[in-house]
């Protein structure tokens, strides 16, 4: 190798090294600015970490392409190879990527947070954790339920914890022999005896239907969200005792048979 070619090679390598140093400095500044920007937003930490990692990978790829071009390496062929590799990787990791992007959507839209009691596609539980890949629920019977984020994003989500008040809906049946006003009075006594039931909105008690063997009555009352289940069960027990005090009978399936004795 002649001195001229050696000097040319050293010059090219020196320029590429300097270009690499500049690219690394710019990358560090951009990542630092991105971190500061994320700190001012309300994005979940999981989303912030994922976006920062994705940006870092993209900046590294861009840096390598710039340095390779400065060294005289054909960049078009590298881009073509990267495109094919990216496509193959995307196809092989399709389910994983779907869960990842669904997780980002959930973390940004925030239909629920850790500690909320939710129902997702017919499965109920308290949200334990929402990660990039899956959502973890603690079921009422102490089971841990892991749901892929793609299924969560596509499912109907009911969040029972977002509002401060929740309505308790109960239905009871009484015999046709029990006077309507007496049944309603007994039900109202039960509601008013529980201090956890709100007076505003006012409780609602009404005859709601006629069945084959009984009459249906509906209770609707509002309670603090954390008190929902305790009030729900307490009212069920108290109604039985109230009906017994007022002599109101719960109906049960029965058949009335008329015997014609004839002449």
C-alpha positions in Angstrom: 0.0 0.0 0.0 1.4 3.4 -1.0 1.8 6.2 1.4 -0.9 8.2 -0.4 -3.4 5.4 -0.1 -2.4 4.9 3.6 -2.9 8.6 4.3 -6.2 8.6 2.5 -7.3 5.6 4.5 -6.2 7.2 7.8 -8.0 10.4 6.8 -11.2 8.5 6.0 -11.0 6.6 9.3 -10.3 9.7 11.2 -13.3 11.5 9.6 -15.5 8.5 10.4 -14.3 8.4 14.0 -15.0 12.1 14.4 -18.4 11.7 12.8 -19.1 8.8 15.1 -18.2 10.9 18.1 -20.5 13.7 16.9 -23.4 11.2 16.4 -22.9 9.8 19.9 -22.9 13.2 21.4 -26.1 14.1 19.5 -27.6 10.8 20.6 -26.8 11.5 24.3 -28.3 15.0 24.0 -31.5 13.7 22.3 -31.9 10.9 24.9 -31.4 13.4 27.7 -34.0 15.8 26.3 -36.4 12.9 25.8 -36.0 11.9 29.4 -36.8 15.4 30.6 -39.8 15.6 28.3 -41.1 12.3 29.7 -40.7 13.6 33.2 -43.0 16.5 32.4 -45.7 14.2 31.0 -48.1 11.8 32.7 -47.0 8.8 30.6 -46.7 5.6 32.5 -43.1 4.6 33.4 -43.5 1.4 31.3 -44.4 3.4 28.3 -41.5 5.9 28.9 -39.0 3.0 29.1 -40.3 1.4 26.0 -40.3 4.6 23.9 -36.8 5.6 25.2 -35.4 2.1 24.3 -37.1 2.3 20.8 -35.6 5.7 20.2 -32.2 4.6 21.3 -32.2 1.6 18.9 -33.4 3.9 16.1 -30.6 6.4 16.8 -28.0 3.6 16.9 -29.1 2.3 13.5 -29.0 5.8 12.0 -25.5 6.4 13.5 -24.2 3.1 12.1 -25.6 3.9 8.6 -24.0 7.4 8.7 -20.6 6.1 9.7 -20.8 3.2 7.2 -21.6 5.7 4.4 -18.6 7.8 5.5 -16.4 4.7 5.2 -17.6 4.1 1.7 -19.6 1.0 2.6 -22.8 0.7 0.4 -25.6 1.8 2.6 -28.4 0.8 0.3 -27.5 -2.9 0.6 -27.4 -2.6 4.4 -30.8 -0.9 4.4 -32.2 -3.7 2.2 -30.8 -6.3 4.6 -32.2 -4.5 7.6 -35.6 -4.2 5.9 -35.7 -7.9 5.2 -34.5 -8.8 8.7 -37.1 -6.4 10.2 -39.9 -7.9 8.2 -38.9 -11.5 9.1 -38.6 -10.5 12.8 -42.0 -8.7 12.7 -43.7 -11.8 11.2 -42.1 -14.2 13.7 -42.9 -11.9 16.7 -46.4 -10.8 15.5 -48.2 -11.9 18.6 -45.6 -10.3 20.9 -45.6 -7.0 19.0 -49.4 -7.0 19.1 -49.4 -7.3 22.9 -46.7 -4.7 23.2 -48.5 -2.1 21.1 -51.8 -3.0 22.9 -50.0 -2.5 26.2 -48.8 1.0 25.1 -52.4 1.9 24.1 -53.7 0.8 27.5 -51.0 2.6 29.4 -51.7 5.8 27.5 -55.5 5.6 27.5 -55.6 4.4 31.2 -59.0 2.7 31.3 -57.9 1.4 34.7 -55.0 1.6 37.1 -53.5 -0.7 39.7 -56.1 -1.3 42.5 -59.2 -0.8 40.4 -61.8 -3.6 40.5 -62.6 -4.4 36.8 -64.3 -6.9 34.6 -62.5 -7.7 31.4 -64.2 -9.9 28.9 -66.2 -11.6 31.6 -63.3 -12.0 34.0 -63.4 -10.0 37.2 -60.7 -9.0 39.6 -58.5 -6.2 41.1 -55.8 -4.9 38.8 -52.5 -5.9 40.2 -50.2 -4.7 37.4 -50.3 -3.5 33.8 -47.1 -4.2 31.9 -46.1 -3.9 28.3 -47.1 -7.5 27.6 -50.0 -8.5 29.9 -52.4 -7.4 32.5 -52.5 -9.1 36.0 -55.7 -9.4 38.0 -56.2 -10.7 41.5 -59.5 -12.6 41.5 -61.8 -12.4 44.6 -60.9 -16.1 45.4 -57.2 -15.2 45.4 -56.3 -16.5 41.9 -53.8 -14.6 39.8 -55.2 -14.1 36.3 -52.8 -13.0 33.5 -54.5 -11.6 30.3 -52.5 -10.7 27.1 -52.8 -7.0 26.4 -54.2 -7.7 22.9 -57.2 -9.5 24.5 -57.6 -6.7 27.0 -57.6 -4.0 24.4 -60.2 -5.9 22.2 -62.5 -6.8 25.2 -65.3 -4.9 26.9 -63.9 -3.3 30.0 -66.1 -2.4 33.0 -64.3 -0.4 35.7 -66.2 -0.5 39.0 -63.7 1.8 40.9 -63.6 5.0 39.0 -66.7 6.6 40.5 -67.0 7.5 44.2 -70.6 6.1 44.5 -72.0 2.8 43.3 -75.7 1.7 43.2 -76.8 -1.5 44.9 -79.6 -3.2 42.9 -81.5 -6.0 44.7 -84.7 -7.8 43.9 -87.0 -9.7 46.4 -90.2 -11.6 46.0 -93.1 -11.8 48.3 -96.4 -13.7 48.3 -99.5 -12.4 46.6 -101.1 -12.4 50.0 -98.7 -9.7 51.4 -100.0 -6.1 51.0 -97.8 -4.1 48.7 -97.4 -1.1 51.1 -96.4 -3.5 53.9 -93.7 -5.1 51.8 -92.4 -1.7 50.6 -92.4 -0.4 54.2 -90.4 -3.4 55.4 -87.8 -2.9 52.6 -87.5 0.8 53.4 -86.9 0.1 57.0 -84.0 -2.2 56.1 -82.5 0.5 53.9 -82.9 3.3 56.4 -81.4 1.2 59.2 -78.1 0.9 57.4 -76.1 4.1 57.9 -73.9 3.4 54.9 -76.8 3.9 52.5 -76.8 7.4 51.1 -79.9 9.6 51.4 -79.0 11.6 48.4 -79.6 10.2 45.8 -82.7 8.9 47.7 -83.2 5.1 47.9 -85.8 3.6 45.6 -88.3 0.8 46.4 -91.1 -0.3 44.0 -93.1 -3.2 42.9 -91.3 -4.3 39.7 -93.3 -7.3 38.3 -95.8 -10.0 38.7 -94.6 -13.6 38.5 -96.4 -16.9 38.3 -96.1 -17.5 42.1 -95.0 -14.2 43.6 -94.7 -10.4 43.2 -91.2 -8.9 42.6 -90.0 -5.8 44.4 -86.8 -3.9 43.5 -84.5 -2.0 45.8 -82.0 0.6 44.5 -79.8 2.6 46.8 -76.4 4.3 46.6 -73.3 3.6 48.7 -69.7 4.5 48.8 -67.8 2.4 46.3 -65.7 0.5 48.9 -68.9 -0.4 50.8 -70.7 -2.0 47.9 -70.4 -5.7 48.7 -70.7 -5.3 52.4 -74.0 -3.4 52.0 -75.1 -5.8 49.3 -74.9 -8.8 51.6 -76.1 -7.0 54.7 -79.3 -5.9 53.0 -79.9 -9.4 51.8 -79.7 -10.7 55.4 -81.7 -7.9 56.9 -84.6 -8.3 54.5 -85.2 -11.8 55.6 -85.4 -10.7 59.2 -87.7 -7.7 58.3 -90.1 -10.0 56.4 -90.3 -12.3 59.5 -91.1 -9.3 61.8 -93.9 -8.1 59.5 -95.3 -11.5 58.8 -94.5 -11.3 55.1 -94.0 -14.7 53.4 -91.4 -15.4 50.7 -93.2 -17.2 48.0 -92.0 -20.5 46.5 -93.0 -22.5 43.4 -96.4 -24.2 44.0 -99.4 -25.5 42.1 -103.0 -24.9 43.0 -105.2 -27.9 42.2 -109.0 -27.6 42.1 -110.9 -30.9 42.5 -114.3 -31.0 41.0 -116.4 -33.5 43.1 -119.2 -33.4 40.6 -122.9 -33.7 41.4 
